[in-house]
Amino acid sequence: MTGLDDTDVVILRHLMADGSLGAAALARKIGISQPSVWRRIRRLEDSGVIQGRRVVLDGQAAGFGVTVFLGVKLASRGRSSLDDFERALTAIPEVQTIQHVLGRYDYRLRVVARDLGDFERVLRRRIIVLPGVGDVEANVLLSEETRPLPPLS
């Protein structure tokens, strides 16, 4: 979608800061009517600019003390091996993010586990045995800072 106006940008900035804001709260914050805000949010959702709202959990507090990024290089290539691999990954709940990337590895995965022993179990019993897996490189997350998108124009 192109053609975001200043009001759209203000709405998006507020929603990026607090995705739980409803149309009424946004209308009060930016000084336009609730129905106008609601229509704009709906248009931004329908056009794909807003793709959803999420609850962000603290992995540590939820019992997942370890996050590991895996680089996975497939041993075999071809559309069917990619599809089989991706389909198999979706059945592993510890795999939180699946990224098909260009570079040294074919995939980058974000995997959560309760501890290193739990991660080793997931790696050995669920990931390495998937169809087409070749090389795997693990990077344990030590700290993380999540930042919003740069300011919208």
C-alpha positions in Angstrom: 0.0 0.0 0.0 1.3 3.5 -0.8 -0.1 6.8 0.2 0.0 6.7 3.9 -1.1 10.2 5.1 0.1 11.9 8.3 -2.9 10.5 10.3 -2.1 6.9 9.2 1.5 7.4 10.3 0.4 8.7 13.7 -2.0 5.8 14.2 0.8 3.3 13.2 3.3 4.9 15.6 0.9 4.6 18.5 0.0 1.0 17.6 3.7 0.0 17.3 4.3 1.5 20.8 1.2 -0.3 22.2 -0.6 -2.8 20.1 -3.4 -3.2 22.6 -4.8 0.3 21.9 -8.4 0.3 20.6 -10.0 2.8 18.3 -11.5 4.8 21.2 -8.2 5.2 23.0 -6.4 6.1 19.7 -9.1 8.6 18.9 -8.6 10.3 22.2 -4.8 10.4 21.8 -4.8 11.9 18.3 -7.9 14.0 18.4 -10.1 12.5 15.7 -13.4 10.5 15.9 -13.4 6.9 16.9 -15.2 5.8 13.7 -12.6 7.5 11.6 -9.8 5.7 13.5 -11.6 2.4 13.2 -12.0 2.8 9.4 -8.4 3.7 9.0 -7.2 0.7 11.1 -9.5 -1.5 9.0 -8.1 -0.1 5.8 -4.5 -0.6 7.0 -5.3 -4.2 8.0 -7.1 -4.9 4.7 -4.1 -3.5 2.7 -1.6 -5.6 4.7 0.2 -2.7 6.3 -1.0 -4.0 9.7 -0.6 -7.8 9.7 -1.8 -8.4 13.2 -1.3 -7.7 16.9 0.6 -10.0 19.2 1.2 -10.6 22.9 4.9 -10.7 23.6 5.8 -13.2 26.4 9.0 -13.2 28.4 10.5 -16.6 27.5 12.4 -16.8 30.8 9.2 -16.1 32.8 7.3 -18.6 30.8 9.9 -21.3 31.6 12.0 -21.2 28.4 15.4 -20.2 29.6 17.4 -20.9 26.4 17.0 -19.5 23.0 19.2 -20.8 20.2 19.5 -19.7 16.6 20.2 -22.6 14.2 21.7 -22.2 10.8 20.6 -25.3 8.8 22.1 -26.3 5.4 20.1 -28.9 3.5 22.0 -31.9 2.1 19.7 -32.1 -0.9 18.1 -29.3 -2.8 15.0 -28.9 -4.8 11.5 -27.6 -4.2 10.2 -30.9 -2.7 13.0 -31.1 -0.2 12.4 -27.5 0.9 8.7 -28.1 1.2 9.2 -31.3 3.2 11.7 -29.6 5.5 9.4 -26.6 6.1 6.4 -28.8 6.7 8.3 -31.0 9.2 9.5 -27.9 11.1 6.0 -26.6 11.6 5.3 -29.7 13.8 8.0 -28.8 16.3 6.6 -26.3 18.8 10.0 -25.3 20.1 10.8 -23.9 16.6 9.5 -20.3 16.9 10.8 -18.8 13.7 11.6 -20.3 10.4 13.5 -18.1 7.9 14.5 -19.3 4.5 17.6 -17.3 3.8 20.3 -16.7 1.2 23.9 -17.3 2.3 25.9 -20.0 4.0 22.8 -21.7 5.3 19.5 -22.4 3.7 17.4 -21.8 6.9 17.7 -19.8 10.1 15.6 -21.1 13.0 14.8 -19.6 16.4 14.4 -22.4 18.9 13.4 -22.1 22.5 14.0 -24.7 25.2 13.7 -24.9 29.0 17.5 -25.4 29.4 20.5 -26.7 27.4 19.6 -30.3 28.1 16.1 -29.7 26.7 17.6 -28.0 23.6 19.9 -30.9 23.0 16.9 -33.3 23.1 15.0 -31.1 20.6 18.1 -30.9 18.4 18.9 -34.6 18.4 15.5 -36.1 18.3 13.4 -33.6 16.4 15.6 -31.3 14.1 18.7 -33.2 13.0 16.5 -36.2 11.9 14.4 -34.1 9.6 14.4 -34.8 5.9 17.3 -33.3 4.0 19.2 -31.9 7.0 23.0 -31.5 6.3 25.1 -29.1 8.3 23.7 -27.4 11.5 25.3 -24.5 13.4 24.0 -23.4 16.8 24.3 -20.0 18.3 23.0 -19.6 21.9 21.3 -16.2 22.6 23.0 -14.3 25.4 21.0 -11.1 25.3 18.6 -9.4 23.0 17.2 -5.9 22.4 14.1 -5.8 20.2 13.6 -2.5 18.5 10.6 -1.1 16.5 10.8 -0.3 12.8 12.5 3.0 12.0 10.2 6.0 12.1 7.6 6.1 9.3 7.7 9.0 7.0 
